[in-house]
Structure formats: structure tokens, C-alpha cells
Amino acid sequence: MDYTVELELEDDGRWIAEVINLPGVLAYGGTREEAMAKAQALALRVEAEKLEHGERSSFETGIFFRAA
């Protein structure tokens, strides 16, 4: 699965990273890299929950992130 992560610098200096393919998956960080890492970790947690509840096949677990 390919995920697009949009990154934006907020007015207060924090970075926000949003995983476009997963509504509601976004994270803040003090740096661009920290926000990206937190968003990736959250996306993986969401996907793990889907697997545990049978909402996604284990064959669909190739996950790739790219910054937009």
C-alpha cells in the first residue's frame, strides 16, 4: 500500500504531517522528520487494527510512505 503524507509548517513553528489515504491520521512534531515519523507510526497502528479485525488482508501489508 502506498501512502502520501502531506507536510506543512504551522504558524506556531510546529510541523503537521497528514496521511492523505487514511482520514484523520495526522501528527504534529517539532521538526519535519519528527512529524513524519509520528504520522507513519500512527498509520501503521491503524493498519494493524484493520488486520486484527479482519478488515484488511495480510497480503496487502506492503506499506510505503512518500512525502508530498
Secondary structure by P-SEA (a helix, b strand, c coil): cbbbbbbbbccccbbbbbcccccccccccccaaaaaaaaaaaaaaaaaaaaaaccccccccccccccc
